[in-house]
């Protein structure tokens, strides 16, 4: 990392938004770094196939993430492989504190911390996580070859993952609390035309039941209309009911929506000048790979303008 008293920009998170921000920051000749505690790519790395990235009809999620990361590396943007513990806003500069208490001073910060899978909050879910309960079909689907699984959810992710699991498992149930799916028409058509996928309408899980000491053996189901309950044998449960924004490092003074998403203006800037939020962390209508990348572009360009203006004021 280039030596400087104060960095121009710290980008927190290396999902599609953070990586795009890194590219645009480098092109704007900002002295920027990316801080990432995990692997580059974020949630996109858990996708078996991405079919809505313009110019690429179909690509594996991990491959797309790798392409993005290599693009950033081509610009020599430094990456810090540590977890950010706190952001301390300031008038002269903002301070980013890491979990080892190292502190970087920077003119601007882009928050791209994404989200985590929303959990059902039912008995057995925590107990059998990794032993039949999963939030990633690509990661764990292999272990359910020739078996029966239940996918929970009705949106794009649930349908995409169910279609992927149907290639491996003998039987896939989709349990959805309503009488129609929320996924796009193309994905709905795909799952409905897959022979070994069955949709359980108006159905919620109330518990995940054990099979000896080996893990998941069944799920307790309840009809949301009649209230009737029953048990369904299954070897695994895959949960895709949305995400919870990772907002723990969002500083005080930044406005949050009721769901915990960061509220920004059209430049992705928060109520604190020089602090931006992008991707799944940001309050907006659509959360897709392409909208995260667009946020990254917008925030980096806005940050470049902010930093330039700040330096002119100081000169």
C-alpha positions in Angstrom: 0.0 0.0 0.0 1.3 3.4 -0.9 2.4 5.4 2.1 0.1 8.3 3.0 -1.0 10.2 6.1 -4.6 9.9 5.0 -5.9 7.5 2.3 -8.3 8.7 -0.2 -10.7 5.8 0.1 -11.3 2.6 2.1 -13.7 0.1 0.5 -15.1 -2.4 3.0 -16.2 -5.6 1.4 -15.2 -7.2 -1.9 -18.5 -8.4 -3.4 -19.5 -7.2 -6.9 -20.1 -3.7 -5.5 -16.8 -3.4 -3.7 -14.8 -4.8 -6.5 -16.5 -2.5 -9.0 -15.8 0.4 -6.7 -12.1 -0.6 -6.6 -11.9 -0.5 -10.4 -13.5 2.9 -10.6 -11.4 4.2 -7.7 -8.2 3.1 -9.4 -9.3 4.7 -12.7 -9.9 7.9 -10.8 -6.3 7.6 -9.4 -7.5 7.5 -5.8 -5.2 6.1 -3.2 -7.6 3.3 -2.2 -7.6 0.0 -0.4 -10.2 -2.8 -0.1 -10.8 -4.4 3.3 -12.2 -7.9 3.1 -12.4 -10.5 5.9 -13.4 -13.4 3.7 -13.1 -14.3 0.0 -13.6 -11.9 -2.9 -17.0 -12.1 -4.6 -19.3 -12.2 -1.6 -22.6 -14.0 -2.1 -22.1 -14.4 -5.9 -19.6 -17.2 -5.2 -22.4 -19.4 -3.9 -24.3 -19.2 -7.1 -24.1 -22.2 -9.4 -25.0 -20.2 -12.5 -25.5 -16.5 -13.2 -27.8 -15.9 -16.2 -28.5 -12.2 -15.9 -25.0 -10.7 -16.2 -25.1 -8.6 -19.4 -23.0 -9.9 -22.2 -22.6 -13.3 -20.6 -25.5 -15.7 -21.2 -24.4 -18.1 -18.5 -21.5 -18.1 -16.0 -20.6 -19.9 -12.8 -20.8 -17.5 -9.8 -17.3 -18.3 -8.6 -15.9 -17.7 -12.1 -17.6 -14.3 -12.3 -16.3 -13.3 -8.9 -12.8 -14.4 -9.9 -13.0 -12.4 -13.2 -14.0 -9.3 -11.2 -11.2 -9.9 -8.6 -8.6 -10.3 -11.4 -9.8 -7.1 -13.0 -9.2 -5.2 -9.7 -5.8 -6.8 -9.3 -4.8 -5.5 -12.8 -5.2 -2.0 -11.3 -2.9 -2.9 -8.4 -5.5 -2.0 -5.8 -4.3 -3.2 -2.4 -6.4 -5.5 -0.2 -6.3 -5.8 3.5 -7.4 -9.3 4.7 -8.8 -8.3 8.0 -12.2 -7.7 9.6 -13.3 -4.1 10.2 -14.4 -3.5 13.8 -15.5 0.1 13.8 -15.8 3.2 11.6 -15.2 6.5 13.5 -16.5 9.5 11.5 -14.6 12.8 11.7 -14.6 16.2 10.1 -11.0 16.1 8.9 -11.0 12.4 8.1 -12.7 9.2 8.9 -11.0 6.4 10.8 -11.4 2.7 10.1 -10.4 0.4 13.0 -9.7 -3.3 12.3 -10.1 -6.2 14.7 -6.4 -6.0 15.5 -6.8 -2.4 16.5 -4.9 -1.1 13.5 -6.4 2.2 12.3 -6.4 3.7 8.9 -7.3 7.3 8.3 -9.2 8.1 5.1 -11.1 10.9 3.4 -13.9 8.5 2.2 -15.4 5.1 3.1 -17.5 2.8 0.9 -19.5 0.3 2.9 -20.1 -2.9 0.9 -20.6 -5.4 3.7 -23.6 -7.1 2.2 -25.9 -9.3 4.1 -26.2 -12.7 5.7 -28.9 -15.4 5.1 -32.1 -14.8 7.1 -32.9 -17.7 9.4 -36.2 -19.4 10.1 -35.7 -19.2 13.9 -37.3 -22.6 14.5 -36.3 -25.5 16.7 -33.5 -27.6 15.2 -32.2 -25.0 12.8 -29.2 -24.0 14.8 -28.6 -27.4 16.2 -28.4 -29.1 12.8 -26.6 -26.4 10.8 -24.0 -28.2 8.8 -25.7 -31.5 9.6 -28.6 -31.3 7.2 -29.4 -27.6 7.5 -27.8 -25.3 4.9 -28.0 -21.9 3.3 -26.0 -22.7 0.2 -27.0 -25.4 -2.3 -23.8 -25.0 -4.3 -21.7 -25.5 -1.2 -23.6 -28.5 0.3 -25.7 -30.0 -2.5 -23.2 -32.7 -3.3 -23.9 -34.3 0.1 -27.5 -34.9 -0.8 -27.1 -36.9 -4.0 -30.0 -39.4 -4.3 -31.7 -38.0 -1.2 -34.7 -35.9 -0.4 -34.4 -32.2 0.5 -36.8 -29.3 1.4 -36.1 -25.8 0.0 -37.7 -23.0 2.0 -38.6 -19.8 0.2 -40.4 -18.5 -2.9 -38.1 -15.9 -4.5 -35.4 -16.1 -7.1 -32.8 -17.6 -4.9 -35.1 -20.4 -3.6 -36.1 -21.3 -7.2 -32.5 -21.2 -8.5 -31.2 -23.3 -5.7 -34.1 -25.8 -6.0 -33.4 -26.2 -9.7 -29.7 -26.8 -8.9 -30.5 -29.4 -6.1 -32.9 -31.2 -8.5 -29.9 -32.3 -10.5 -28.5 -34.0 -7.4 -31.3 -35.1 -5.2 -34.0 -37.6 -6.0 -36.8 -35.3 -4.6 -36.9 -31.6 -3.9 -39.8 -29.9 -2.1 -40.2 -26.2 -2.1 -42.1 -25.0 1.0 -43.6 -21.5 0.4 -45.8 -19.7 2.8 -48.0 -18.2 0.1 -50.1 -19.6 -2.8 -47.8 -18.2 -5.5 -44.0 -17.8 -6.0 -42.3 -14.4 -6.0 -39.6 -15.5 -8.4 -39.3 -14.3 -12.0 -41.6 -16.0 -14.5 -38.6 -17.8 -16.1 -37.5 -19.3 -12.8 -41.1 -20.2 -11.9 -41.5 -22.0 -15.2 -38.2 -23.9 -14.7 -39.1 -25.3 -11.3 -42.7 -26.2 -12.3 -41.4 -28.1 -15.3 -38.8 -30.1 -13.3 -40.3 -33.5 -12.6 -38.6 -34.1 -9.2 -39.6 -30.7 -7.7 -42.9 -30.4 -5.8 -44.2 -27.1 -4.4 -45.9 -27.2 -1.0 -48.1 -24.1 -1.2 -49.2 -22.2 1.9 -46.7 -24.1 4.0 -44.2 -23.1 6.7 -41.7 -25.1 8.7 -42.3 -25.1 12.4 -39.4 -27.4 13.5 -36.6 -29.5 12.1 -36.6 -33.0 13.5 -33.7 -35.2 14.3 -33.0 -38.7 12.9 -31.0 -40.4 15.6 -27.6 -38.7 16.0 -27.0 -38.3 12.3 -28.8 -35.1 11.6 -32.0 -34.0 9.9 -34.7 -36.7 9.5 -37.9 -34.7 9.0 -39.6 -31.3 9.2 -42.8 -30.3 10.9 -45.0 -28.4 8.5 -48.0 -26.2 9.1 -50.6 -25.0 6.5 -50.9 -21.2 6.7 -54.6 -21.3 5.7 -56.1 -24.2 7.6 -53.5 -24.5 10.4 -53.2 -28.2 9.9 -49.8 -29.7 10.8 -47.9 -32.8 9.5 -44.5 -34.3 9.4 -42.5 -34.8 6.2 -39.4 -37.0 6.0 -36.4 -35.3 4.5 -32.6 -35.6 4.6 -31.9 -31.9 4.3 -33.3 -28.4 4.6 -32.1 -25.5 2.5 -33.2 -22.0 3.6 -33.5 -19.1 1.1 -35.8 -16.5 2.7 -33.8 -13.4 2.1 -30.9 -11.6 3.8 -30.3 -9.5 6.8 -28.0 -6.5 6.2 -24.6 -6.7 7.8 -24.8 -3.3 9.4 -22.8 -3.8 12.6 -20.0 -1.4 11.5 -22.4 1.3 10.2 -21.5 4.3 12.3 -24.0 6.2 14.5 -25.5 9.1 12.5 -26.2 7.0 9.4 -29.9 6.6 8.8 -31.2 3.0 8.6 -34.5 1.7 7.3 -36.9 -0.4 9.5 -35.2 -3.5 8.1 -31.7 -2.2 8.9 -30.7 -1.2 5.4 -28.6 2.0 5.0 -30.5 4.9 3.5 -28.5 6.9 1.0 -29.0 9.6 -1.7 -28.7 8.9 -5.5 -24.9 9.1 -5.1 -25.0 6.2 -2.5 -23.9 8.8 0.1 -25.2 8.5 3.6 -26.1 11.3 6.0 -22.4 11.5 6.9 -20.4 13.2 4.1 -17.8 10.9 2.6 -19.4 7.7 3.8 -21.2 5.6 1.2 -23.2 2.4 1.2 -23.6 0.0 -1.7 -25.0 -3.4 -2.7 -27.1 -5.5 -0.4 -26.4 -3.1 2.5 -28.1 -0.2 0.8 -31.9 0.4 1.0 -33.2 0.1 -2.6 -35.8 -1.7 -4.8 -33.7 -4.4 -6.4 -30.7 -6.4 -5.0 -28.9 -8.0 -7.9 -25.3 -8.5 -8.9 -25.7 -5.8 -11.6 -27.3 -3.3 -9.1 -24.5 -3.9 -6.6 -21.9 -3.2 -9.4 -23.8 -0.1 -10.4 -23.7 1.1 -6.8 -20.0 0.5 -6.7 -19.5 2.6 -9.8 -21.7 5.4 -8.5 -20.1 5.5 -5.0 -16.5 5.4 -6.3 -17.2 8.3 -8.7 -18.9 10.3 -6.0 -16.1 9.6 -3.6 -13.5 10.7 -6.1 -15.4 14.0 -6.5 -15.7 14.4 -2.7 -12.0 13.8 -2.1 -11.0 16.1 -4.9 -13.2 18.9 -3.6 -11.9 18.3 0.0 -8.3 18.6 -1.1 -9.0 21.8 -3.1 -10.5 23.3 0.0 -7.4 22.4 2.1 -5.0 23.8 -0.5 
